[in-house]
Amino acid sequence: MSLVDVDAKISILSMRDTGPAPEAALARDIVKHGLLASPILLAVSGALWGMDGVYSCAYALAIVFCNFGLAAALVAYTARISYALMMGSMMFGYLLRMGLVAVAVFAVRNFDWVEFIPLGVTIIVAHLGLLFWEMRYVSLSLAYPGLKPRKKSKDKSTQQSESATR
C-alpha cells in the first residue's frame, strides 16, 4: 500500500527550495564586477566634482552593493521557507529596498561632502550597468542555475595530442 496519494494536487505555493542558493553567487559576482568598475566611476566623479564627488560616488556604490546583497539574501532566505513567501518578499522587498535607498540618501543630504549629481547618477548607472554586465554571466539553463560554468582551457599536452591526431 502506497503512502503517497498520486491524485493529490500539489500547489507550487506550498513548495520550498532546499537546494543551493545561486542568488548568493550572483550577488557576489555583481559586487566583484562593481569593484572592478568602481575606480572608473570614482575617477570621473573626482575629476568633475573633486573629493566631495569621490565621497558621494563611494557612498552611492556602497548603497548599490548593499541593495544587491539584501535582494539576494531575501530570495535565498525566503525560498527555503516557501515559494509564496519568496514571491511576496520580492514584490514588497523591492519597495522596502528602494525605501532604504531613499533613507540612505535622505540621511546624508545635509552633510558638506554630499554632491547630489554624482550620488544620484552613480546609484542609477551602477544598478543598471551592473545588471546588464551580469546578464553575460547568468545561465538560462536549469542544469546550471545561477552563473554559467567557466570554460576550462585545454592544457598544452591535450592540445598537442589533438593536433597530432589530425
C-alpha positions as CSV (number, residue, x, y, z in Angstrom):
1,M,0.0,0.0,0.0
2,S,1.4,3.4,-1.0
3,L,1.6,6.2,1.4
4,V,1.5,8.8,-1.3
5,D,-1.8,9.8,-3.0
6,V,-0.9,10.0,-6.7
7,D,-4.1,12.0,-7.4
8,A,-3.2,14.7,-4.8
9,K,-2.7,18.2,-6.2
10,I,0.5,19.8,-5.0
11,S,0.4,23.6,-5.0
12,I,3.5,25.5,-6.1
13,L,2.8,27.9,-3.3
14,S,3.3,25.2,-0.6
15,M,6.6,24.1,-2.1
16,R,10.0,25.3,-0.9
17,D,13.6,25.2,-2.2
18,T,16.1,23.0,-0.4
19,G,18.9,23.2,-2.9
20,P,21.9,25.5,-3.2
21,A,21.2,29.2,-3.4
22,P,22.5,30.7,-6.7
23,E,21.4,34.1,-5.6
24,A,24.4,34.5,-3.3
25,A,26.8,33.6,-6.1
26,L,25.1,36.1,-8.4
27,A,25.3,38.9,-5.7
28,R,29.0,38.2,-5.1
29,D,29.7,38.3,-8.8
30,I,27.8,41.6,-9.2
31,V,29.8,43.1,-6.3
32,K,33.0,41.8,-7.8
33,H,32.2,43.4,-11.2
34,G,31.2,46.6,-9.3
35,L,34.5,46.7,-7.6
36,L,36.2,46.4,-11.0
37,A,34.2,49.3,-12.3
38,S,34.5,51.4,-9.1
39,P,37.8,53.1,-9.9
40,I,36.5,54.5,-13.2
41,L,33.3,55.9,-11.6
42,L,35.4,57.3,-8.7
43,A,37.9,58.9,-11.1
44,V,35.2,60.5,-13.2
45,S,33.4,61.8,-10.1
46,G,36.7,63.1,-8.7
47,A,37.6,64.9,-12.0
48,L,34.2,66.6,-12.2
49,W,33.3,67.3,-8.5
50,G,36.6,66.9,-6.6
51,M,36.9,64.9,-3.4
52,D,33.2,65.5,-2.5
53,G,32.3,63.8,-5.7
54,V,34.5,60.9,-4.8
55,Y,32.9,60.6,-1.4
56,S,29.4,60.8,-2.9
57,C,30.2,58.2,-5.5
58,A,31.8,55.8,-3.0
59,Y,28.7,56.2,-0.7
60,A,26.4,55.5,-3.7
61,L,28.4,52.4,-4.6
62,A,28.1,51.1,-1.0
63,I,24.3,51.7,-1.3
64,V,24.2,49.7,-4.6
65,F,26.3,46.8,-3.3
66,C,24.2,46.6,-0.1
67,N,21.0,46.7,-2.2
68,F,22.1,43.7,-4.3
69,G,23.3,41.8,-1.3
70,L,20.0,42.4,0.5
71,A,18.0,41.3,-2.5
72,A,20.0,38.1,-2.7
73,A,19.6,37.4,1.0
74,L,15.9,37.9,0.8
75,V,15.5,35.4,-2.0
76,A,17.8,32.8,-0.5
77,Y,16.2,33.0,2.9
78,T,12.6,33.1,1.9
79,A,12.9,30.4,-0.8
80,R,13.9,27.9,1.9
81,I,10.6,28.7,3.7
82,S,8.1,28.8,0.8
83,Y,7.9,30.0,-2.8
84,A,4.9,32.1,-1.9
85,L,6.9,33.9,0.8
86,M,9.7,34.4,-1.7
87,M,7.4,35.9,-4.3
88,G,5.9,38.2,-1.7
89,S,9.3,39.2,-0.4
90,M,10.4,40.1,-3.9
91,M,7.3,42.1,-4.7
92,F,7.3,44.0,-1.4
93,G,11.0,43.7,-0.8
94,Y,11.7,45.8,-3.8
95,L,9.6,48.6,-2.3
96,L,11.4,48.1,1.0
97,R,14.8,48.2,-0.6
98,M,14.0,51.3,-2.6
99,G,12.8,52.9,0.6
100,L,16.1,52.0,2.3
101,V,18.0,53.6,-0.6
102,A,15.9,56.8,-0.2
103,V,16.5,56.7,3.6
104,A,20.3,56.3,3.0
105,V,20.3,59.3,0.7
106,F,18.0,61.3,3.0
107,A,20.2,60.6,6.0
108,V,23.3,62.3,4.4
109,R,21.5,65.1,2.4
110,N,22.8,67.9,4.7
111,F,26.4,66.8,5.0
112,D,29.0,69.0,3.4
113,W,30.6,66.3,1.4
114,V,27.4,65.3,-0.4
115,E,27.2,66.1,-4.1
116,F,23.8,65.0,-5.4
117,I,24.6,64.7,-9.0
118,P,27.3,62.1,-8.7
119,L,25.4,60.4,-5.9
120,G,22.2,60.0,-8.0
121,V,24.0,59.2,-11.2
122,T,26.1,56.6,-9.6
123,I,23.1,54.9,-8.0
124,I,21.3,54.7,-11.3
125,V,24.2,53.9,-13.5
126,A,25.7,51.3,-11.1
127,H,22.3,49.5,-10.7
128,L,21.6,49.3,-14.4
129,G,25.2,48.9,-15.6
130,L,25.9,46.0,-13.2
131,L,22.7,44.2,-14.1
132,F,23.4,44.5,-17.8
133,W,27.0,43.4,-17.2
134,E,25.8,40.4,-15.2
135,M,23.5,39.3,-18.0
136,R,26.5,37.9,-19.8
137,Y,27.4,35.6,-17.0
138,V,23.9,34.3,-15.9
139,S,22.9,30.9,-17.1
140,L,19.4,30.4,-18.5
141,S,19.6,26.7,-18.1
142,L,18.1,24.6,-15.3
143,A,21.2,22.4,-15.5
144,Y,23.3,25.4,-14.2
145,P,21.1,27.8,-12.2
146,G,22.9,31.0,-11.4
147,L,26.2,31.6,-13.1
148,K,27.3,29.9,-16.3
149,P,30.1,27.4,-15.7
150,R,33.5,28.7,-16.7
151,K,35.1,27.1,-19.7
152,K,38.2,25.1,-18.9
153,S,41.2,25.9,-21.1
154,K,42.9,22.9,-22.5
155,D,46.5,22.4,-21.3
156,K,49.3,22.1,-23.9
157,S,49.6,18.3,-23.7
158,T,45.9,17.9,-24.7
159,Q,46.3,20.4,-27.5
160,Q,49.4,18.7,-28.8
161,S,47.8,15.3,-28.7
162,E,44.8,16.7,-30.6
163,S,46.9,18.3,-33.3
164,A,49.0,15.1,-33.7
165,T,45.8,13.0,-34.3
166,R,44.7,15.3,-37.1
